[in-house]
Amino acid sequence: PEHRLPRRLHLVTDFPPLQLGGMAQLLKWLDEFKETRLVIIDTLGRILPSAKANSNQFTDDYQFIGKLQKLAIDRGFALLLIHHIRKEGAEYALDRVAGTTGITGAADSVWVLDIGKPPANAILHVTGRDIETQEIAMKFDGGIWSILGEARDVLISEERRTIIELLAREGPLYPKDIGNHLGKACEATRYLLFAMKKDSQVV
C-alpha cells in the first residue's frame, strides 16, 4: 500500500546556516505554523556558525545552543538537534558527543545512541537537567526502533541472572554456596560477585 506522509509533517532539505539567513527563515516558518510542537535539525553541524579567529569555541557553542534553546522555550516547541559522536570510546556518554562541552552544557537533555550487543542493536544513554539518567537497550528492525528495556537488565549474562534470581529466592548466601549452585569454583565466583557489585547488581 502507498504510504503518505502525515499532513502536519514538513520536510526541508535545503536550509542555510542560521547566521546566513537560516534564523530568519526559521522564524518566518514558525510564524506561519504557530501550532508547531517539534522541530528536528539534522545535523547540527550544518547550521553551526563557522569558527571565528581568536574566539573561544566553548563560549561560541554554548551561546549558539543557548539562543536555540531560548527560541524553543519562547515559542513553546521541543527542539531536537541531531549531532555526531566521536569515533573513540569514552567512559561517560556525554564525552562521546563531538565538539566542545558548550554543546552538551547548554542542552536541557542529551541522548547518545551507541553501538550495543545482542540482543540490543544499540544503547541509548539519556541524561539531562530534569530527567532521570538512563541506559536503554534498543532494537532496530525493519526501519523501526523499539525499546527492549533497561540496558543493565537486557544485557545481563545468563550466569549473572541466575545469581540474582538465586539471591532473590534464597536470601544472602556465601560465595562458596553460590559457586556450588553454579558448579563454579569459589574464587571465580568471588571475582564474578565483585564485578556484579561494581555494576550495582548485588550488594
TIFIFI-291407 format. One record per residue: residue number from 1; x, y, z of N, C-alpha, C, O in turn. Coordinates in pm, whole numbers. Example, Ala and Ser with C-alpha at 12.3 -4.5 7.8 and 13.67 -1.06 7.14 Angstrom:
! residues 2
{1, {1319, -569, 780}, {1230, -450, 780}, {1320, -330, 780}, {1424, -332, 846}}
{2, {1285, -225, 708}, {1367, -106, 714}, {1290, 3, 787}, {1341, 114, 804}}
END
This chain:
! residues 203
{1, {84, -120, 0}, {0, 0, 0}, {87, 125, 0}, {199, 124, 50}}
{2, {34, 230, -55}, {107, 356, -61}, {108, 421, 76}, {5, 430, 142}}
{3, {226, 467, 119}, {240, 533, 248}, {251, 684, 225}, {338, 730, 152}}
{4, {163, 757, 288}, {164, 902, 275}, {223, 965, 402}, {204, 914, 512}}
{5, {296, 1074, 384}, {349, 1145, 499}, {235, 1212, 574}, {138, 1256, 512}}
{6, {245, 1221, 707}, {142, 1291, 783}, {127, 1435, 733}, {225, 1499, 695}}
{7, {5, 1483, 732}, {-24, 1616, 677}, {53, 1726, 749}, {90, 1826, 688}}
{8, {76, 1709, 879}, {141, 1814, 958}, {293, 1800, 961}, {361, 1877, 1029}}
{9, {348, 1703, 888}, {492, 1685, 883}, {549, 1765, 765}, {507, 1748, 651}}
{10, {643, 1853, 795}, {707, 1935, 692}, {854, 1896, 683}, {924, 1895, 785}}
{11, {902, 1866, 564}, {1042, 1831, 542}, {1110, 1940, 460}, {1059, 1981, 356}}
{12, {1224, 1986, 508}, {1302, 2089, 439}, {1441, 2032, 414}, {1511, 1996, 508}}
{13, {1481, 2023, 288}, {1610, 1962, 255}, {1717, 2064, 218}, {1833, 2028, 201}}
{14, {1680, 2190, 206}, {1776, 2295, 171}, {1758, 2409, 269}, {1661, 2484, 262}}
{15, {1854, 2423, 362}, {1840, 2523, 467}, {1975, 2587, 494}, {2073, 2515, 515}}
{16, {1984, 2720, 493}, {2113, 2788, 512}, {2154, 2788, 659}, {2069, 2772, 747}}
{17, {2283, 2806, 687}, {2327, 2824, 826}, {2249, 2937, 892}, {2208, 3032, 825}}
{18, {2228, 2928, 1022}, {2141, 3025, 1090}, {2191, 3168, 1074}, {2110, 3259, 1058}}
{19, {2324, 3188, 1079}, {2376, 3325, 1070}, {2375, 3378, 927}, {2405, 3495, 904}}
{20, {2340, 3292, 831}, {2336, 3333, 690}, {2193, 3326, 635}, {2171, 3287, 520}}
{21, {2100, 3364, 718}, {1960, 3368, 675}, {1874, 3257, 729}, {1751, 3262, 717}}
{22, {1936, 3155, 789}, {1859, 3042, 839}, {1768, 3078, 954}, {1655, 3030, 962}}
{23, {1816, 3164, 1045}, {1733, 3202, 1160}, {1610, 3279, 1114}, {1500, 3254, 1163}}
{24, {1628, 3372, 1022}, {1514, 3448, 970}, {1414, 3356, 901}, {1293, 3373, 915}}
{25, {1464, 3258, 828}, {1377, 3162, 760}, {1302, 3076, 860}, {1184, 3046, 841}}
{26, {1371, 3035, 968}, {1306, 2955, 1071}, {1198, 3034, 1143}, {1089, 2982, 1168}}
{27, {1226, 3160, 1176}, {1128, 3245, 1244}, {1005, 3267, 1156}, {892, 3265, 1205}}
{28, {1028, 3288, 1027}, {916, 3306, 934}, {829, 3182, 929}, {707, 3190, 927}}
{29, {895, 3065, 928}, {821, 2938, 924}, {740, 2917, 1052}, {626, 2872, 1047}}
{30, {800, 2951, 1167}, {729, 2937, 1295}, {611, 3032, 1303}, {509, 2999, 1363}}
{31, {624, 3150, 1244}, {512, 3245, 1242}, {397, 3191, 1157}, {280, 3213, 1188}}
{32, {431, 3120, 1051}, {328, 3066, 962}, {261, 2943, 1022}, {141, 2923, 1006}}
{33, {340, 2860, 1090}, {286, 2738, 1150}, {297, 2748, 1302}, {387, 2690, 1364}}
{34, {205, 2822, 1361}, {212, 2854, 1504}, {187, 2734, 1594}, {220, 2738, 1712}}
{35, {128, 2627, 1539}, {100, 2509, 1621}, {217, 2411, 1626}, {203, 2300, 1677}}
{36, {331, 2451, 1574}, {448, 2363, 1573}, {486, 2321, 1714}, {496, 2405, 1804}}
{37, {506, 2191, 1734}, {543, 2139, 1866}, {678, 2070, 1865}, {734, 2043, 1971}}
{38, {732, 2040, 1747}, {862, 1973, 1739}, {936, 2019, 1614}, {881, 2017, 1504}}
{39, {1061, 2059, 1633}, {1150, 2093, 1522}, {1274, 2005, 1534}, {1338, 2002, 1639}}
{40, {1308, 1934, 1427}, {1426, 1847, 1426}, {1526, 1903, 1325}, {1492, 1926, 1209}}
{41, {1648, 1926, 1370}, {1754, 1974, 1282}, {1859, 1864, 1267}, {1919, 1821, 1365}}
{42, {1879, 1819, 1144}, {1969, 1708, 1115}, {2061, 1748, 999}, {2016, 1750, 884}}
{43, {2189, 1780, 1025}, {2254, 1771, 1155}, {2288, 1910, 1208}, {2282, 2010, 1136}}
{44, {2324, 1913, 1337}, {2363, 2039, 1399}, {2480, 2104, 1326}, {2485, 2226, 1311}}
{45, {2574, 2021, 1281}, {2692, 2074, 1214}, {2662, 2156, 1090}, {2741, 2243, 1052}}
{46, {2546, 2130, 1027}, {2510, 2203, 905}, {2468, 2346, 934}, {2470, 2430, 844}}
{47, {2429, 2375, 1057}, {2383, 2511, 1089}, {2474, 2583, 1186}, {2453, 2701, 1213}}
{48, {2576, 2514, 1240}, {2669, 2579, 1332}, {2747, 2689, 1260}, {2788, 2670, 1146}}
{49, {2766, 2803, 1326}, {2847, 2909, 1265}, {2991, 2863, 1248}, {3041, 2779, 1323}}
{50, {3058, 2919, 1149}, {3200, 2888, 1130}, {3280, 2945, 1246}, {3246, 3049, 1302}}
{51, {3387, 2874, 1282}, {3471, 2919, 1392}, {3532, 3055, 1360}, {3579, 3079, 1248}}
{52, {3531, 3144, 1460}, {3589, 3278, 1442}, {3734, 3278, 1488}, {3772, 3206, 1580}}
{53, {3813, 3360, 1423}, {3953, 3372, 1462}, {3962, 3430, 1603}, {3892, 3526, 1636}}
{54, {4049, 3373, 1685}, {4074, 3420, 1822}, {3951, 3415, 1911}, {3943, 3488, 2010}}
{55, {3855, 3329, 1878}, {3735, 3316, 1962}, {3746, 3192, 2049}, {3826, 3102, 2022}}
{56, {3664, 3188, 2153}, {3658, 3073, 2242}, {3549, 2980, 2191}, {3431, 3014, 2198}}
{57, {3587, 2862, 2140}, {3489, 2774, 2077}, {3384, 2727, 2176}, {3267, 2714, 2140}}
{58, {3424, 2701, 2302}, {3327, 2660, 2404}, {3220, 2766, 2421}, {3100, 2737, 2420}}
{59, {3264, 2891, 2437}, {3169, 3002, 2456}, {3079, 3019, 2335}, {2959, 3040, 2348}}
{60, {3138, 3010, 2216}, {3059, 3023, 2093}, {2951, 2915, 2085}, {2836, 2943, 2053}}
{61, {2990, 2790, 2113}, {2895, 2679, 2107}, {2785, 2696, 2211}, {2667, 2676, 2182}}
{62, {2825, 2733, 2332}, {2728, 2747, 2442}, {2626, 2856, 2410}, {2506, 2838, 2431}}
{63, {2675, 2969, 2361}, {2584, 3080, 2329}, {2493, 3045, 2212}, {2376, 3083, 2211}}
{64, {2546, 2974, 2114}, {2467, 2937, 1996}, {2353, 2843, 2036}, {2238, 2865, 1999}}
{65, {2386, 2737, 2111}, {2283, 2643, 2155}, {2185, 2714, 2248}, {2065, 2686, 2246}}
{66, {2237, 2805, 2331}, {2151, 2880, 2422}, {2047, 2963, 2349}, {1933, 2973, 2394}}
{67, {2085, 3022, 2235}, {1990, 3100, 2155}, {1879, 3011, 2100}, {1761, 3048, 2100}}
{68, {1917, 2893, 2052}, {1816, 2800, 2001}, {1725, 2752, 2113}, {1604, 2739, 2094}}
{69, {1783, 2728, 2230}, {1704, 2684, 2345}, {1602, 2791, 2383}, {1485, 2760, 2408}}
{70, {1645, 2917, 2388}, {1555, 3027, 2423}, {1442, 3039, 2322}, {1327, 3063, 2359}}
{71, {1475, 3024, 2194}, {1372, 3030, 2090}, {1267, 2921, 2112}, {1147, 2947, 2103}}
{72, {1313, 2799, 2141}, {1220, 2688, 2163}, {1131, 2714, 2284}, {1011, 2684, 2280}}
{73, {1188, 2768, 2390}, {1110, 2798, 2511}, {1009, 2908, 2483}, {892, 2897, 2520}}
{74, {1054, 3016, 2418}, {966, 3129, 2390}, {851, 3091, 2298}, {739, 3139, 2316}}
{75, {877, 3004, 2201}, {774, 2966, 2105}, {698, 2839, 2146}, {599, 2803, 2083}}
{76, {743, 2773, 2251}, {669, 2657, 2303}, {679, 2531, 2220}, {580, 2460, 2205}}
{77, {797, 2501, 2167}, {814, 2375, 2094}, {940, 2303, 2142}, {1030, 2365, 2198}}
{78, {943, 2172, 2118}, {1062, 2093, 2150}, {1158, 2099, 2033}, {1117, 2092, 1917}}
{79, {1287, 2112, 2063}, {1389, 2121, 1959}, {1484, 2004, 1974}, {1549, 1988, 2077}}
{80, {1493, 1921, 1870}, {1582, 1805, 1869}, {1694, 1831, 1769}, {1671, 1845, 1649}}
{81, {1817, 1836, 1821}, {1935, 1859, 1738}, {2009, 1727, 1719}, {2055, 1669, 1817}}
{82, {2021, 1681, 1597}, {2095, 1559, 1568}, {2243, 1595, 1549}, {2276, 1685, 1472}}
{83, {2330, 1524, 1620}, {2473, 1557, 1614}, {2554, 1428, 1609}, {2501, 1320, 1638}}
{84, {2679, 1438, 1573}, {2767, 1322, 1562}, {2834, 1290, 1695}, {2845, 1377, 1783}}
{85, {2880, 1165, 1709}, {2959, 1128, 1825}, {3102, 1100, 1780}, {3128, 1077, 1662}}
{86, {3193, 1102, 1875}, {3334, 1074, 1844}, {3350, 925, 1815}, {3277, 842, 1869}}
{87, {3446, 892, 1731}, {3472, 752, 1699}, {3537, 680, 1815}, {3510, 563, 1840}}
{88, {3625, 752, 1888}, {3692, 689, 2001}, {3596, 675, 2118}, {3506, 757, 2136}}
{89, {3617, 571, 2199}, {3529, 547, 2313}, {3556, 644, 2427}, {3658, 714, 2427}}
{90, {3465, 648, 2523}, {3480, 732, 2642}, {3402, 667, 2754}, {3304, 596, 2731}}
{91, {3447, 691, 2877}, {3380, 630, 2992}, {3239, 683, 3010}, {3148, 609, 3045}}
{92, {3221, 813, 2985}, {3091, 876, 3003}, {3029, 910, 2867}, {3098, 955, 2775}}
{93, {2899, 888, 2857}, {2830, 909, 2729}, {2845, 1053, 2679}, {2861, 1075, 2559}}
{94, {2839, 1150, 2770}, {2849, 1290, 2729}, {2982, 1320, 2659}, {2990, 1407, 2572}}
{95, {3086, 1246, 2699}, {3218, 1268, 2638}, {3225, 1212, 2496}, {3323, 1237, 2425}}
{96, {3124, 1137, 2454}, {3121, 1084, 2317}, {3071, 1188, 2217}, {3093, 1174, 2097}}
{97, {3005, 1293, 2266}, {2948, 1393, 2176}, {3059, 1476, 2112}, {3147, 1526, 2182}}
{98, {3056, 1488, 1980}, {3158, 1564, 1909}, {3150, 1712, 1943}, {3043, 1764, 1975}}
{99, {3264, 1780, 1935}, {3267, 1923, 1962}, {3298, 1953, 2107}, {3340, 1865, 2183}}
{100, {3279, 2077, 2146}, {3311, 2119, 2282}, {3196, 2086, 2377}, {3085, 2054, 2335}}
{101, {3226, 2095, 2506}, {3122, 2072, 2607}, {3023, 2187, 2613}, {2924, 2180, 2686}}
{102, {3048, 2293, 2537}, {2949, 2400, 2528}, {2820, 2352, 2464}, {2713, 2405, 2494}}
{103, {2829, 2253, 2376}, {2710, 2198, 2311}, {2625, 2122, 2411}, {2505, 2147, 2422}}
{104, {2687, 2030, 2485}, {2611, 1950, 2582}, {2574, 2032, 2704}, {2471, 2007, 2767}}
{105, {2657, 2130, 2739}, {2630, 2209, 2859}, {2508, 2297, 2846}, {2441, 2323, 2945}}
{106, {2477, 2342, 2726}, {2362, 2430, 2706}, {2232, 2355, 2683}, {2124, 2411, 2700}}
{107, {2242, 2228, 2645}, {2121, 2150, 2614}, {2049, 2108, 2742}, {2113, 2080, 2843}}
{108, {1916, 2102, 2736}, {1838, 2056, 2851}, {1858, 1908, 2875}, {1861, 1863, 2990}}
{109, {1872, 1831, 2768}, {1897, 1688, 2781}, {1981, 1641, 2663}, {1979, 1701, 2556}}
{110, {2055, 1534, 2685}, {2141, 1478, 2581}, {2114, 1329, 2571}, {2117, 1257, 2671}}
{111, {2089, 1283, 2450}, {2069, 1140, 2423}, {2181, 1093, 2331}, {2201, 1149, 2224}}
{112, {2254, 992, 2374}, {2364, 939, 2293}, {2329, 796, 2252}, {2313, 708, 2336}}
{113, {2319, 774, 2121}, {2288, 641, 2068}, {2420, 574, 2031}, {2489, 617, 1939}}
{114, {2453, 467, 2103}, {2581, 400, 2086}, {2559, 255, 2044}, {2450, 200, 2060}}
{115, {2662, 194, 1991}, {2654, 55, 1946}, {2627, -37, 2065}, {2689, -22, 2170}}
{116, {2537, -132, 2048}, {2505, -228, 2153}, {2561, -365, 2120}, {2644, -381, 2031}}
{117, {2514, -464, 2193}, {2550, -603, 2165}, {2424, -687, 2181}, {2335, -650, 2257}}
{118, {2417, -801, 2112}, {2295, -882, 2112}, {2242, -906, 2254}, {2318, -931, 2347}}
{119, {2109, -896, 2268}, {2007, -879, 2164}, {1981, -734, 2125}, {1892, -708, 2043}}
{120, {2055, -640, 2181}, {2032, -498, 2152}, {2122, -451, 2038}, {2242, -478, 2038}}
{121, {2064, -379, 1941}, {2144, -319, 1834}, {2217, -195, 1882}, {2324, -160, 1831}}
{122, {2159, -128, 1983}, {2218, -4, 2031}, {2177, 21, 2176}, {2079, -35, 2226}}
{123, {2255, 107, 2241}, {2223, 152, 2376}, {2200, 302, 2370}, {2285, 376, 2321}}
{124, {2086, 346, 2421}, {2053, 488, 2425}, {2083, 541, 2565}, {2017, 504, 2661}}
{125, {2185, 627, 2574}, {2222, 689, 2701}, {2146, 821, 2712}, {2157, 906, 2624}}
{126, {2071, 838, 2819}, {1987, 957, 2837}, {2027, 1028, 2965}, {2035, 966, 3071}}
{127, {2054, 1157, 2956}, {2085, 1236, 3075}, {2038, 1379, 3052}, {2025, 1423, 2938}}
{128, {2013, 1451, 3160}, {1966, 1588, 3146}, {1933, 1651, 3279}, {1947, 1589, 3384}}
{129, {1890, 1776, 3273}, {1863, 1852, 3395}, {1739, 1802, 3468}, {1739, 1788, 3591}}
{130, {1634, 1774, 3394}, {1505, 1742, 3456}, {1458, 1601, 3425}, {1339, 1571, 3440}}
{131, {1549, 1514, 3383}, {1511, 1376, 3353}, {1606, 1281, 3423}, {1720, 1316, 3454}}
{132, {1558, 1162, 3448}, {1640, 1060, 3514}, {1743, 1004, 3415}, {1710, 974, 3300}}
{133, {1867, 991, 3462}, {1970, 931, 3378}, {1938, 784, 3354}, {1911, 709, 3448}}
{134, {1940, 743, 3228}, {1902, 606, 3192}, {1994, 551, 3084}, {2056, 626, 3008}}
{135, {2002, 419, 3078}, {2065, 350, 2966}, {1963, 248, 2915}, {1929, 153, 2986}}
{136, {1916, 268, 2793}, {1805, 190, 2739}, {1853, 103, 2623}, {1917, 153, 2530}}
{137, {1824, -25, 2630}, {1859, -117, 2521}, {1757, -101, 2408}, {1636, -105, 2432}}
{138, {1807, -82, 2285}, {1721, -58, 2170}, {1742, -164, 2064}, {1851, -221, 2051}}
{139, {1636, -190, 1987}, {1645, -284, 1875}, {1595, -215, 1749}, {1494, -145, 1751}}
{140, {1668, -235, 1638}, {1631, -176, 1510}, {1594, -287, 1414}, {1677, -371, 1380}}
{141, {1468, -288, 1370}, {1421, -396, 1284}, {1320, -341, 1185}, {1221, -280, 1224}}
{142, {1345, -363, 1057}, {1251, -319, 955}, {1232, -169, 951}, {1124, -120, 918}}
{143, {1339, -94, 984}, {1331, 52, 981}, {1265, 113, 1102}, {1238, 233, 1105}}
{144, {1238, 31, 1204}, {1168, 80, 1324}, {1251, 51, 1448}, {1300, -61, 1467}}
{145, {1268, 152, 1534}, {1334, 134, 1663}, {1232, 92, 1767}, {1119, 143, 1770}}
{146, {1271, -1, 1854}, {1185, -41, 1965}, {1270, -52, 2091}, {1390, -76, 2084}}
{147, {1206, -34, 2207}, {1274, -40, 2336}, {1265, -182, 2391}, {1157, -239, 2401}}
{148, {1380, -237, 2428}, {1384, -371, 2487}, {1376, -366, 2639}, {1333, -462, 2702}}
{149, {1418, -254, 2697}, {1418, -240, 2843}, {1545, -173, 2889}, {1624, -125, 2808}}
{150, {1565, -169, 3021}, {1688, -111, 3074}, {1807, -195, 3030}, {1802, -318, 3035}}
{151, {1913, -129, 2986}, {2029, -200, 2932}, {2087, -299, 3032}, {2125, -410, 2994}}
{152, {2093, -261, 3158}, {2154, -348, 3259}, {2076, -478, 3275}, {2133, -581, 3310}}
{153, {1944, -473, 3249}, {1862, -594, 3261}, {1867, -677, 3132}, {1871, -800, 3137}}
{154, {1866, -609, 3019}, {1862, -680, 2891}, {1995, -748, 2859}, {1997, -859, 2806}}
{155, {2105, -680, 2892}, {2237, -729, 2853}, {2304, -817, 2958}, {2417, -861, 2939}}
{156, {2235, -842, 3067}, {2293, -922, 3174}, {2317, -1065, 3125}, {2235, -1121, 3053}}
{157, {2430, -1123, 3166}, {2462, -1260, 3124}, {2371, -1360, 3196}, {2315, -1329, 3301}}
{158, {2357, -1477, 3138}, {2273, -1581, 3197}, {2324, -1619, 3336}, {2244, -1645, 3426}}
{159, {2456, -1621, 3353}, {2515, -1656, 3482}, {2481, -1553, 3589}, {2446, -1588, 3701}}
{160, {2491, -1426, 3553}, {2456, -1320, 3648}, {2307, -1323, 3680}, {2266, -1303, 3794}}
{161, {2227, -1348, 3577}, {2083, -1355, 3600}, {2049, -1469, 3698}, {1962, -1454, 3783}}
{162, {2119, -1583, 3684}, {2096, -1696, 3774}, {2130, -1659, 3918}, {2058, -1695, 4010}}
{163, {2241, -1586, 3937}, {2281, -1544, 4072}, {2177, -1450, 4133}, {2140, -1465, 4249}}
{164, {2131, -1353, 4055}, {2031, -1258, 4104}, {1903, -1330, 4144}, {1845, -1302, 4249}}
{165, {1859, -1423, 4060}, {1737, -1498, 4091}, {1757, -1587, 4213}, {1666, -1604, 4293}}
{166, {1878, -1645, 4227}, {1908, -1730, 4343}, {1905, -1649, 4472}, {1846, -1694, 4571}}
{167, {1966, -1532, 4472}, {1968, -1447, 4592}, {1829, -1395, 4625}, {1795, -1381, 4742}}
{168, {1750, -1367, 4524}, {1613, -1320, 4548}, {1530, -1431, 4611}, {1441, -1404, 4691}}
{169, {1559, -1553, 4574}, {1482, -1668, 4624}, {1532, -1715, 4761}, {1451, -1746, 4849}}
{170, {1664, -1721, 4779}, {1722, -1781, 4900}, {1765, -1678, 5004}, {1782, -1713, 5121}}
{171, {1783, -1553, 4963}, {1837, -1454, 5056}, {1988, -1454, 5050}, {2047, -1516, 4961}}
{172, {2055, -1382, 5143}, {2202, -1373, 5142}, {2270, -1510, 5147}, {2228, -1598, 5223}}
{173, {2373, -1528, 5065}, {2448, -1653, 5059}, {2597, -1623, 5051}, {2638, -1517, 5003}}
{174, {2678, -1716, 5098}, {2824, -1704, 5085}, {2864, -1736, 4941}, {2795, -1812, 4872}}
{175, {2976, -1679, 4894}, {3024, -1709, 4759}, {3039, -1858, 4733}, {3012, -1906, 4623}}
{176, {3083, -1932, 4836}, {3100, -2077, 4819}, {2968, -2144, 4786}, {2962, -2232, 4699}}
{177, {2860, -2102, 4855}, {2728, -2162, 4831}, {2678, -2127, 4690}, {2619, -2211, 4621}}
{178, {2702, -2002, 4650}, {2661, -1961, 4516}, {2739, -2039, 4411}, {2684, -2082, 4310}}
{179, {2870, -2057, 4437}, {2954, -2133, 4345}, {2909, -2277, 4332}, {2909, -2333, 4222}}
{180, {2869, -2338, 4444}, {2820, -2476, 4441}, {2696, -2487, 4355}, {2679, -2583, 4280}}
{181, {2609, -2387, 4365}, {2485, -2388, 4286}, {2517, -2375, 4137}, {2451, -2436, 4053}}
{182, {2620, -2294, 4105}, {2655, -2271, 3965}, {2748, -2377, 3909}, {2767, -2388, 3788}}
{183, {2806, -2458, 4000}, {2909, -2551, 3957}, {3036, -2477, 3920}, {3105, -2513, 3824}}
{184, {3066, -2372, 3996}, {3176, -2281, 3965}, {3270, -2274, 4085}, {3224, -2278, 4199}}
{185, {3399, -2263, 4062}, {3497, -2255, 4170}, {3471, -2132, 4257}, {3424, -2030, 4208}}
{186, {3501, -2144, 4386}, {3474, -2036, 4480}, {3545, -1907, 4441}, {3485, -1800, 4446}}
{187, {3672, -1916, 4403}, {3749, -1796, 4368}, {3691, -1728, 4245}, {3683, -1605, 4240}}
{188, {3651, -1807, 4146}, {3591, -1750, 4026}, {3456, -1685, 4058}, {3419, -1583, 3999}}
{189, {3384, -1745, 4153}, {3255, -1689, 4195}, {3276, -1556, 4267}, {3200, -1462, 4246}}
{190, {3378, -1549, 4351}, {3410, -1423, 4421}, {3440, -1312, 4319}, {3394, -1199, 4334}}
{191, {3517, -1346, 4218}, {3553, -1248, 4116}, {3428, -1198, 4043}, {3414, -1079, 4017}}
{192, {3338, -1291, 4011}, {3214, -1255, 3942}, {3127, -1167, 4031}, {3069, -1069, 3984}}
{193, {3116, -1203, 4160}, {3036, -1124, 4253}, {3093, -984, 4271}, {3019, -887, 4284}}
{194, {3226, -975, 4272}, {3290, -843, 4282}, {3254, -757, 4161}, {3224, -639, 4175}}
{195, {3257, -817, 4043}, {3221, -745, 3921}, {3074, -704, 3924}, {3038, -594, 3879}}
{196, {2988, -792, 3976}, {2846, -760, 3985}, {2821, -648, 4086}, {2734, -564, 4064}}
{197, {2897, -647, 4195}, {2885, -539, 4294}, {2925, -406, 4232}, {2862, -303, 4256}}
{198, {3031, -409, 4152}, {3077, -289, 4084}, {2970, -236, 3989}, {2959, -115, 3969}}
{199, {2892, -326, 3931}, {2784, -289, 3839}, {2652, -267, 3911}, {2547, -251, 3847}}
{200, {2656, -266, 4046}, {2537, -243, 4130}, {2429, -348, 4108}, {2310, -318, 4118}}
{201, {2470, -472, 4079}, {2374, -581, 4060}, {2355, -661, 4188}, {2252, -727, 4205}}
{202, {2453, -656, 4278}, {2441, -717, 4410}, {2500, -620, 4511}, {2574, -528, 4474}}
{203, {2468, -640, 4639}, {2522, -554, 4744}, {2593, -639, 4848}, {2646, -585, 4946}}
END
